[in-house]
Amino acid sequence: MTGRSSTPRRTVLTALLAGALSVPLLGAAPASSAPVGVLELPSPTGPHPVGRRTLHLVDRHRTDPWVPAARGRELMVSVSYPARSSGGAPAAYMIEGEAQRLLEARGLAGVVPAATVAAVRTHAQASAPPAPGRFPLVLLSPGFSMPRTTLTSLAEELAGRGYVVAAVDHAYESVGTEFPGGRMPPCLACDRVGVDVEEAAVVAGRAADLSFVIDELTDRRRAGAVSRMIDPRRIGIAGHSIGGAAAAATMAADPRVRAGVDLDGDFFVGDAGAGLGRRPFMMVGAESTHSPGSGGTDWPDTWSRLHHWKRWLTVAGAEHFSFTDLPWVAGRLGLADPTVPLSYERGWYITRDYVGAFFDLHLRGIPQPLFQGPTASRPEVEFHRP
């Protein structure tokens, strides 16, 4: 999460991370107007139909940082990928129990039915046969306390463009993620980060998680058909909030990751950005909190340690969750936060365009004029070169 004011950084982070959902996700009460259009995620723009498979991975060589007595570190991974056909039933957005936990955490239980949120229509077909060929792999790590489902729109967009996308849920760091057997582990991290656990420890733990996911997905003995879709020479990573910090930390620790994106997340690690060498990195954030001189952010220090292709972009009118699909879902439910100047549609289009262009450039070698500077069609986006 990120600092929001001139209050000392530790105080701000403690409040935000412990509260987990103190930044608006959905409005506090339903809007007077009806939901806009069909209750579905934005359609992917790429040429490929999208498939999805869900994997339960366990690293038995590591101790879970939140429950040391647990048998290994558990992760839930949604793998979205280019598929042969789109004729099957759409994959679920989330299960009803996960939706209920998210609504309870936000104080919206009883205002929005969990079944309505769970039934948001996706554009991925469950277990669809994969398209022929091998594709770049992109890992996604969600914000603190958020489930991986908050990055579903981005996962589907990238999969439609020709990427295998692994969105990762980190056990005990989400307010609502179901594991096998119907287990819904509590967000133990929500009560401890900023109290007796440093944010940097979360970042390091996630980096280890994400490297393990790469190990599993690129090993044909364990991942089978999933691994056959992946080109292990072209791996990227992106994350929202503390997931963005994890993206940089994973790159620093794992040379297999060639390019990374941080979406509105501070880095929390004193030498963030070091160790990336000649690998590209992009930071995209809200103008109010991540512009040079805005205060409360460690982006200037990180920027100074990036020595190859890099971009620092801010978006006018955005807030912390503008880079996820939650504002889109809120808008479709008639619960868009009226205090956020950037519409949920614009927030999504900007995220889609710049993240998609970044990976197309650095993992597929497709030139992207979008990164040459500001454009009239995207006036909200400012380029910074401090």
N, C-alpha and C positions, 0 to 999 in steps of 0.2 A: 504494500500500500504506500501511499505517498503523503508527505507533509502537506498541510493545507493552509498554514498561516505563519505568522512570525513567531508563534509560540516555540520554545525550544524543541528541537527535532525529536528527542527521546519522548517528551510528553505527548506530542502529536501521534507518534507511532504507537505508543502504548495504548492510547485511546482508540485509535483506528483498528489496530490488530486485535486487541482484546474484544472490542465490540463487534468486529468482523463485518457487520452489515450496517454500520452507521452511515455509510454513504448511500444515497438513495438508489435502490434497484427498481422499485415500482413506486407509484404514488401511494400516499398513505390512505387514500380512499378512492373508490371508483369515480371516474369522471361521469358527468351527466350525459355525455353523448355515448352512442353505442360503439362497440369495437369497430375498427376500420377494416373493411375487407374480410378476406378469408383468414382464419387463424392458422397461418403457416409461416414457416421461415422464408427468407428471401431465396429466390431461385438461383442456383448456380449458373454462371455465365459460360462455362467451358463446354467443349464439345462432347465430353464423356458422360454417360449415365454414371451414377454413384452407387456403390455397394457399401455395406458396413458389416463388420464382424466385431464381436465383443470378446475380449480375452481377459482371463484372470491369471496374472503372473505373480509368482512368489520367488523372491530372492532369498534362498535358504542360507546364504553365506553372510547375511547381514542381520543385525538385531534391529527390530523396529525402534526408532528413537522415542516413540510415545508409549509403547507397551513392550518393555524389554523381555517380558516373559513369553511374548508371542513367538510362534514358530516361523521366523523369517519376516521379511518386509513384503507386504501384500500391495498389489497395484491392480486397478481396473483400467483397461485400455480399450477405447473404441477406435477401431481401425477403419477409416473411410478410404475408398480406393476407386480407380476407374473400373467400371463394370462393362460387361458385354451388353446388357439390356436393362431397361428400367421398367419392365412389365410387372414386377412383383409388388407386394404390399409395402408401403413405406416403413422404414425402421422407426421404432418409438423414439420420441424426444427424450423422455425420462419416464420412469415408472411412477405410479401414483404416490407411493410412499416417499420417494425422493422429493416429489413436488410438495408434498405435505410438510416435510421438514424445512424446505426452503421458505415456504409461506409462513410457517410458525416462527422461523428465525427473523423474518421481516415484520412480524406482527400483522400479517394478512390472512391468517387462518380464519375461515368463516366469511371472509370478504370475497375471496376468489376460490372457487372449488378446486381442489387439487387435481381432480379428474380433468378439468379444463386445461390446466397448465400441462399436465402429462400428455394430453391429446394433441398438443401443437404438432402440426403436420411437418414432417421433414421431407427431404428430397432424396434420401438414400433408401435403397432396397436392401432389406436384411438378407445377408448371406448370398447376395447375387454372385454369379460366376464372374471372376475377374477378366478384364480385357487382356488380350495378349500383349506381351512386351514387359519391359522392366522400367520402373518409374522412380524418380527421386522420392526420398522419404523426408517428411517434415513432422517433427514432434511438437505437440502443443501442451503447455502447462498452464492451468487456470490460476486465477487470483486466490489470495489467501481466503480460506473458508468456502470458496466456491467450487461446485462440482464441475467436472469436465464438460458437462452438457452446455455450459455457458459459452463454449467456443464451437458449438455445433455448426453454426452458419459458416464460420471460417473454414472448418474442416471440410464441409461439403463443397464450398467454393474451390478450395485448392484441389480436392479430389477430382472435381469436374474438369479442372485445367490439366490434369495429368500427373497428380502426385498421390502417393500413399501417405495418409495422414494418421498419426497415432496421437489421440488426445488421452492424457493420462490423469487418473485420479490417484492421489497420494493418500494412503490410509490414515485415518484419524485427523486429516486436515480439511475435511469437507463437512458442511452441515448436513448433507444427505446424499450418501452414495451406497447403493446396495451391493453387497458382495455375495458370493455363492451361499446357498442355504438360507437366503432371506435376511442375512445379517446386515444391519445398518449401523456401522461403528460410529460412536459420537465424535464430535470435533474436539478431541482432547487438546489439540494445538491452540484452539481458540481461547482456552482458559490459561494457557501457560506462556504463550509468546508475549514478550514484554513484561513478564512477571519473573519467571525463573529460567526462561529460555530466550536466547538472543535471536533476532531475525536472521543473522548470518548462519546460524545453525540450521534453520529451515532451508535456506538457500543451498547449503552444502548437501543436506540430505536429499533435496530434490535433484541436484546434479547427479548424485549417485544413482537415484531412481531412474533418471532418464538415460544414463549410460547403460544401465542394466536392460532397459527396454530395447535399446539398440542391439545389445548382445542377443537378446531373445528373438527379435524380429528378423535379424539377419542370419540366424542359425537354422538351416533347413531341417536339422534333426528335431528341433523343437517347434519351429513356426510353420514348417511345411509349406502349404500353398501361399501363405502370406509372404514368406521370405522370397519365394520365386517371383513375386511382383516387384521386389525392391532392388534398385541399383545401389549397392553399398558405397559406391564412390561419390554419390551425390546425396548428402544428408544435411538438412537444415533444421532449425528450431525456432520457435516463437513462444512467447508467454505473455500473459496479462498480469499486471501488478507484480506480486512477488514471483509469479511465474516468469516474468521478463528478466528478473534478477537471476533466476535459475537458468534461463537460456544462456546468459553470458557466462555463468559459472560452469555450465556443462561444456561450452565451447573451450573454456580455459583448461578444463581437465581432460577433454576428450578430443584428440585431433581429427577424429572421423567426422566431426560436425563442421561443415564448411561455411555456414552463414547463419546469422541469428538476428532476431527482432525482439525488442522490448516494447510492449504496449503499456505505457503509463505506469511503469513500476520503477521505484527507486532500487538501488543495487545492494545497499546494506553491508557490502564487503569493502574493506578499505582499499584494496588494490583492484577493484572491479575494472574490467577492460584490459588489464595486463594479461599477457599470455595468449592473446588472440592472433598475434603475429600479423600475417597478411590476409587474414580472413575478414570478410565484410560484416559490418554490424549496423543496424538501424534502430534509432530510438524515435518513437512516435508518442506524443503525449498531449494532455490538455494544455492550452495556452496559459491558463490561469496559474498552473502549478509547475509547469516544466519549461517555461521560457527562460532564457538566460537572465539572471537577476531577479527571478521570481522569489527566490529564497526557499529554504526548507527542502531542497532536493540535492542529491549528489551527482546529478547529471554532468555539471561542468567538470568535476574531477574525473569522471569516467571518460568523458569526451577527450580529455587531454591524453589518455592512455591508449586511444584507438589510433593506429598508425597506418591503416590501409583505407579502402573504400569505406566511407561512413556517411550517415545522414542523421541530422537532428531536426525533426519536424514537430511543429505544434499545431493544434487544431483549435481555432477560435470557437468558443461556445461549447466545447466538449466538456464532459465531466468524466469521472473515473471509469464508469462502466460503458461509456459511449463506444468502446472498442470491442465490446462483447455483443451477443445477440439479446441480452436482457432488455435493453430499451426497445428493441424491435417487438419482442413479445409483449412488453408492457403497453406499447402503442396499439398493438392489435387487440389487446384486451380493454382498451379505453382507459388505461391507467398510466399513461405517459406523464412523467414529472413535468409540470408546467414551468418550473423554475430553471430548467436546462435549456439554454438558448438554441443549441444545435438539435435539429429534429432527429428522431430515431432513424429515419431513412437516410439522411445525409451522413450521420455517424457511420452507418453500415457501409454506404457506398465508398466513403473515404478509406475506411479500414480495408475493404475488399480491394480497392484499386492499388493502394500503396503496398500492402503486404503481398498481394499477388504479383505485382510488378517486381518487387524485390526478389522473390524466389525465382521468377521467370528469368531475371537477369543473371542471378548468381548460381543457380542450379541447372538452368537450361541454356544459358548463353544467349538469350533473346534480348537484343538492345531495347532499352526503355527510356525514351525521351522524357518520360514523366519526372525523372530525377534530375533533369537539367536545371530546374528552378520552378518558381510559382507559375501556375496556369490560371487563365481567366475562368475556366470551368470549375476550378476548385479554389475559390478565393479564401476559404477558411484555413487553408494549409500554408503555413509560413516555414521557410527554410532558414535555419540558423547555422552560421559558420563562425562561432566565437574564436 
